């Protein structure tokens, strides 16, 4: 990450968002937050990279909402939820008047070798996950497990955030957007989690299904399944725009 990258972001992402102040009146708050973290990254180095990515990924979601299609009538950044002091990242009002609540989370597991855990893992009889200890196998296993755990944790947090708020009367669409770097985990893994989340049943080719089911049962976790859509984004650190974007739609399960 360097000055040239930040300059490109300012030209290609920030400037177009600034020009949409009529639709996105709270854009300055998001832009200021991004610029502050960008300055810290340039002055303090990679210790600030995770925070930079989190705020930049939020900025890119706003860009996507504003310019991907003509559905956005207005956009707000971090307004309070009705009847609560809780906040979600974006409130999007569609042209038809429907409210969409969007939470954005970046999942980037730390580098950790968990090969001994893989050897002890309980895999389904028809599960197939081919990795080698000599070819980053322990790191790959850690990435998959940590990403899946984060998906469940963030989903529970979002459910709890909206549960006590006065939003049911508005019948909003609730969206949880997840960002990957394209290496640690991919869209297929979010599809597997989303299938379980929406239906209560794991896919038979989901190699994490038995471990996740055991964890949920042991912790007595209850999902109310109030999240309507999952949104997948992927971007490597060197790219200004996402490499991949995709909706995980309930009707595809």
C-alpha positions, 0 to 999 in steps of 0.5 A: 500500500502506497501513496499512488494506491491512495491517490487512485482510490481518491480519483476512482472511488472517493470523488464519485461518492463525493459527487453523490451528496444529494443521495448520500448525505452522510458520505463525509463521515465515511470518507473522513473515516477512510482517509484517517485510516489511510493516513495512519497506514501510510505513516505507521505501516502494516500495523494499521492494514486491517483497520484500513481494509475494514473502512475501505471495504465499507467505502467500496460497498457504498460505491457499489450501492450508488453506482451498480444500478439505478435502485438507490434512492438514498443512502445513509451511513451508520444512522441509529436503528429505530428505537435503539442506540444500535447502528448498522453500517448502511440504510439504503432506501430503494426507489420503490421506498423499501428499506434495506439494512446492510452490515459489512464485515471483513473476514481475514483470518490471521496466519496460523498453522493448525495442522494438528487440529486438522488431524484430529478433526471430525470429518463427515463420512463423505467429506473430502478436503484434500490438503497436505502438511507440506503445502500450507495445509495447516494454514488452509485448514485454519483459514477455513475454520476461522472464516466459518466461525466468523460467519456464524459469530457475525450473523448472531451479532447482527440478529441480536442487534436488530432483534430489539429494534423497532424495524419490523413495522418497516419490513426492511430487507436485512443484508450481511456483506462479507469481504474476503481477500480471495485466498483465505476463503471463497464464495463457495464457503459462504454458500455452504454457511448460508445454506445452513443458515437459511434452511437449518440443514447443512449441505451433504458436501459441506465438510465442516457440517459435523463440527459446526452442528456439534458446536451449535448444539454444545453452545446451545446457539439458536438462530432466528434467521432474520438475515435475508441475504448474504453478499459476497465481496472479494478483493486482493490488497493490490486492487482498487475495486473488488475482484468478485461480487455476488449475491447469495440468494435464498432461492438458490438453496 
